[in-house]
Amino acid sequence: MALVLRFVNRKGEIVERFVGLRNVNDTSALSLKATIYDMLPKQNLSPSRIRGQCYDRASNMSGAFNGLKTLIMNETKSAHFVHCFAHQLQLALVFVAKNHKTVNDFFMWFLGC
């Protein structure tokens, strides 16, 4: 699992920082939450300061009842969820490539297949 933080610095600039990678054997929402909550204090950050979350739409991540976003929002109401735009773009490209031969041929050529 990768953890990237986005924040506004004292100059009012938006900054992104790669915090780290963790090998996770258990991808349940509870296990992922524990991993994130273990990584944040090492950056001198508190989970109570989370203001947003961004994941794909896998049920363990964005599930309305037991997903990671819900577990975090239950403790930190200000940790709003947004579906990952890069993942949305990937889903759209896959859909288009599967349903339009010309687009599919382009990607096959591009990938050298």
C-alpha positions in Angstrom: 0.0 0.0 0.0 1.3 3.5 -0.9 0.5 6.5 1.3 0.7 10.0 -0.2 -0.3 13.1 1.7 -1.6 16.3 0.1 -1.6 19.4 2.2 -1.5 23.2 2.1 1.8 24.6 3.5 2.3 27.9 5.4 2.6 29.7 2.1 -0.8 28.5 0.9 0.8 26.2 -1.7 -0.6 22.7 -2.3 2.1 20.1 -1.6 2.1 16.3 -2.2 4.5 14.1 -0.3 5.1 10.4 -0.7 5.1 8.9 2.8 6.0 5.3 2.1 5.1 1.8 1.0 3.8 -0.9 3.2 3.5 -4.6 2.2 0.0 -5.6 3.4 -1.1 -9.2 3.5 -4.6 -8.4 4.7 -6.4 -5.9 2.5 -9.5 -5.7 4.8 -10.6 -2.1 5.7 -9.7 -2.7 9.3 -6.1 -3.8 8.5 -5.6 -0.9 6.0 -6.9 1.6 8.5 -4.5 0.2 11.1 -1.6 0.5 8.6 -2.4 4.2 7.8 -2.9 5.0 11.5 0.5 3.4 12.2 2.2 5.4 9.4 0.8 8.9 10.3 2.4 9.4 13.7 5.8 8.6 12.2 5.3 11.9 10.2 4.1 13.7 13.4 0.5 13.6 12.1 -2.7 12.7 13.8 -5.5 10.8 12.1 -7.8 13.5 13.5 -6.3 15.9 11.1 -7.3 14.0 8.0 -9.4 16.2 5.7 -9.9 14.0 2.7 -9.4 10.5 1.3 -9.0 9.2 -2.2 -9.3 5.6 -3.2 -10.7 3.4 -6.0 -14.2 2.0 -5.7 -13.2 -1.4 -4.3 -15.7 -2.3 -1.5 -12.9 -2.6 1.1 -11.9 0.9 0.3 -15.1 2.9 -0.4 -17.8 0.6 0.9 -20.6 2.6 2.5 -20.8 0.4 5.7 -17.5 -1.2 6.3 -15.1 0.4 3.8 -11.9 2.1 4.8 -13.4 5.5 4.0 -16.3 4.8 6.3 -14.1 3.6 9.1 -12.0 6.7 9.0 -15.1 9.1 8.6 -16.7 7.5 11.6 -13.7 8.8 13.7 -12.9 11.9 11.7 -16.0 13.5 10.2 -14.0 16.0 8.1 -12.2 13.2 6.2 -14.3 13.5 3.1 -14.0 10.8 0.3 -13.4 11.4 -3.4 -13.1 8.6 -5.9 -9.6 8.6 -7.4 -9.7 10.5 -10.7 -6.7 8.6 -12.1 -8.7 5.4 -11.5 -11.8 6.9 -13.1 -9.7 7.8 -16.2 -8.3 4.3 -16.3 -11.8 2.7 -16.1 -13.0 5.0 -18.9 -10.0 4.2 -21.2 -10.5 0.5 -20.6 -14.2 0.7 -21.5 -13.5 2.7 -24.6 -10.7 0.4 -25.7 -12.9 -2.7 -25.3 -15.8 -1.2 -27.2 -14.1 0.6 -30.1 -11.8 -1.4 -32.4 -9.8 1.6 -33.6 -9.0 2.7 -30.0 -8.2 -0.9 -29.1 -5.9 -1.2 -32.1 -4.1 2.0 -31.1 -3.4 0.7 -27.6 -2.3 -2.7 -28.9 0.1 -0.9 -31.3 1.3 1.4 -28.6 2.0 -1.5 -26.2 3.8 -3.4 -29.0 1.3 -6.3 -29.0 
